C-alpha cells in the first residue's frame, strides 16, 4: 500500500475507532448491554460477560482495520472486473484509492446514529441501538413487527449507501474518462450485483438461525 493510501486508510480507521469510543462513552453501551442481559441471566453471569468484553475489547481494534482493508480490496477487485467487461483498463491501485475515498461516506452513519440517540431519542434500549440505521427504510417501517431476516435488507436500503454508489461512480468516471452514466453502470453491474447477493445470503443465514 502506497504511503498516501496508507495515510488515508489510517485516518479512516482512526475515525471509526474514535467515533466508536465516543459512542460507547456517551450512549453508555456497556450499561445497556448489562441491563439487557439481566433480563435473562443472573447478576454474577452478567458481570462475567461484561468483564469478558472488557478483557478482549482490544481485539476489535485489530479486527477493524483488517475488515476494512478486506472490504476495500474486494470491492476494488469487483469494480476492476466490471471495468474489464466494458474493455476499460485501469490500475488496481487507482481503483483501491477510489474505493478508499468513497468509504469515508459511511462515517456519516455512526455520527448520525450517535447524534440521534444522544440528542433526540434519549430513552432507548440496546435493541433500539442495534436495529437503528440512519436514513434507512427500517426507520420508516420500524423493526418491532418485522421478521428478523427482514431487518438487515431494510437497514441496507439507505441514503448513505446510495451516496456511496454515486461517489464510486464519480471516482470511476474520472479514472476511466467516461461519462457518468457508464461509470454508474459499472458500479451497478459489479458492486450492485455482489451487494444484492450478499443481502440475500445474510437473509438466508438469518432465516435459518431464527
C-alpha positions in Angstrom: 0.0 0.0 0.0 1.5 3.3 -1.1 2.2 5.9 1.6 -0.6 8.3 0.6 -3.1 5.4 0.6 -1.8 4.2 3.9 -2.3 7.7 5.4 -5.9 7.8 4.1 -6.6 4.3 5.4 -5.1 5.1 8.8 -7.2 8.2 9.0 -10.3 6.1 8.1 -9.6 3.5 10.8 -8.8 6.2 13.4 -12.1 7.9 12.6 -14.1 4.7 13.0 -12.3 3.9 16.3 -12.8 7.4 17.6 -16.5 7.5 16.8 -16.9 4.1 18.3 -15.2 5.0 21.6 -17.2 8.3 21.9 -20.4 6.4 21.2 -19.6 3.9 23.9 -19.0 6.6 26.4 -21.9 8.9 25.6 -24.5 6.3 25.0 -23.4 4.0 27.8 -23.5 0.9 25.7 -21.9 -1.3 28.4 -24.7 -0.4 30.8 -27.3 -1.1 28.1 -25.7 -4.5 27.5 -25.8 -5.3 31.2 -29.5 -4.2 31.5 -30.5 -6.4 28.6 -28.6 -9.4 29.9 -30.1 -9.0 33.3 -33.5 -9.9 31.8 -32.2 -13.4 31.0 -29.2 -14.1 33.3 -28.2 -13.6 36.9 -26.2 -10.6 38.1 -23.0 -12.7 38.5 -23.3 -14.0 35.0 -23.8 -10.5 33.6 -20.7 -9.3 35.4 -18.8 -12.2 34.0 -19.9 -11.2 30.4 -19.1 -7.6 30.9 -15.6 -8.4 32.3 -15.0 -10.7 29.4 -15.9 -8.0 26.9 -13.6 -5.5 28.6 -10.7 -8.1 28.7 -10.9 -8.8 25.0 -12.0 -5.4 23.7 -8.6 -4.8 22.2 -9.3 -7.5 19.6 -11.9 -5.1 17.9 -9.1 -2.6 17.4 -7.1 -5.2 15.5 -10.1 -6.6 13.5 -11.4 -3.2 12.4 -8.5 -2.3 10.1 -8.4 -5.9 8.8 -12.1 -6.0 7.9 -11.9 -2.5 6.3 -8.9 -3.5 4.3 -10.6 -6.6 3.0 -13.8 -4.8 2.2 -12.0 -2.1 0.2 -9.7 -4.6 -1.5 -12.6 -6.9 -2.5 -14.8 -4.0 -3.8 -11.9 -2.6 -5.8 -11.4 -6.0 -7.4 -15.1 -6.3 -8.1 -15.1 -3.0 -9.9 -12.0 -4.0 -11.7 -13.9 -6.9 -13.2 -16.8 -4.6 -14.1 -14.4 -2.3 -15.9 -12.8 -5.3 -17.7 -16.2 -6.3 -19.2 -16.5 -2.9 -21.0 -12.9 -3.1 -22.2 -11.6 -0.4 -19.9 -8.3 -0.9 -18.1 -7.1 0.9 -15.0 -4.5 0.1 -12.4 -5.8 -1.8 -9.3 -4.0 0.7 -7.0 -6.1 3.6 -8.5 -9.3 1.6 -8.0 -8.3 0.8 -4.5 -7.7 4.6 -3.9 -11.2 5.4 -5.4 -12.9 2.9 -3.2 -11.0 4.0 -0.1 -12.0 7.6 -0.7 -15.7 6.7 -1.2 -15.6 4.6 2.0 -15.4 7.8 4.1 -19.1 8.4 3.4 -20.0 5.6 5.7 -18.6 7.6 8.6 -21.8 9.6 8.4 -23.8 6.7 9.7 -22.3 6.3 13.1 -22.1 10.1 13.6 -25.8 10.4 12.8 -26.6 7.4 15.0 -24.8 9.0 17.9 -26.5 12.3 17.4 -29.9 10.7 17.1 -29.7 8.8 20.4 -27.8 11.4 22.3 -29.9 14.4 21.4 -33.3 13.2 20.3 -34.3 9.6 21.2 -32.7 9.6 24.7 -34.9 6.9 26.0 -33.7 3.8 24.2 -32.5 0.2 24.8 -29.8 -2.0 23.3 -32.2 -3.4 20.7 -33.1 0.1 19.5 -29.5 0.9 19.1 -28.7 -2.3 17.3 -31.6 -2.1 14.8 -31.3 1.7 14.0 -29.5 2.7 10.8 -29.6 6.4 9.8 -31.6 7.4 6.7 -32.7 3.8 6.0 -36.1 2.2 5.3 -36.1 0.4 8.6 -36.6 3.8 10.3 -39.8 4.2 8.3 -41.2 0.7 8.7 -39.9 0.1 12.3 -38.4 -3.2 13.4 -40.8 -4.2 16.2 -43.2 -6.3 14.0 -40.6 -7.4 11.4 -39.3 -10.9 10.9 -35.6 -10.9 11.9 -34.5 -11.8 8.4 -36.1 -8.6 7.0 -34.1 -6.2 9.3 -30.8 -6.3 7.5 -32.2 -5.6 4.0 -34.2 -2.6 5.3 -31.0 -1.3 7.0 -29.0 -1.8 3.8 -31.5 0.2 1.8 -30.4 3.7 2.9 -29.4 7.1 1.5 -25.8 6.7 2.7 -25.4 3.5 0.6 -26.9 5.4 -2.4 -24.4 8.3 -1.8 -21.6 5.7 -1.8 -22.7 4.4 -5.2 -22.6 7.9 -6.6 -19.2 8.6 -5.1 -17.8 5.4 -6.5 -19.3 6.2 -10.0 -17.8 9.7 -9.8 -14.4 8.3 -9.0 -14.6 5.7 -11.8 -15.7 8.4 -14.2 -12.5 10.4 -13.5 -10.3 7.3 -13.7 -11.7 5.8 -16.9 -12.5 9.1 -18.5 -16.1 8.0 -19.4 -19.4 9.6 -18.9 -21.2 9.3 -15.5 -23.9 7.0 -16.9 -21.4 4.4 -17.9 -19.4 4.7 -14.7 -22.6 4.3 -12.7 -23.5 1.3 -14.9 -20.2 -0.3 -13.9 -21.0 0.2 -10.2 -24.5 -1.3 -10.6 -23.4 -4.3 -12.7 -20.4 -5.2 -10.4 -20.7 -3.9 -6.9 -24.5 -3.7 -7.0 -24.9 -7.3 -8.0 -22.5 -8.5 -5.4 -24.2 -6.4 -2.7 -27.6 -7.9 -3.7 -26.1 -11.5 -3.4 -24.6 -10.5 0.0 -28.0 -9.2 1.3 -29.8 -12.4 0.1 -27.1 -14.5 1.8 -27.5 -12.6 5.1 -31.3 -13.0 4.9 -30.9 -16.8 4.2 -28.5 -17.2 7.1 -30.7 -15.2 9.5 -33.8 -17.1 8.5 -32.0 -20.4 9.2 -30.7 -19.2 12.5 -34.1 -17.9 13.7 
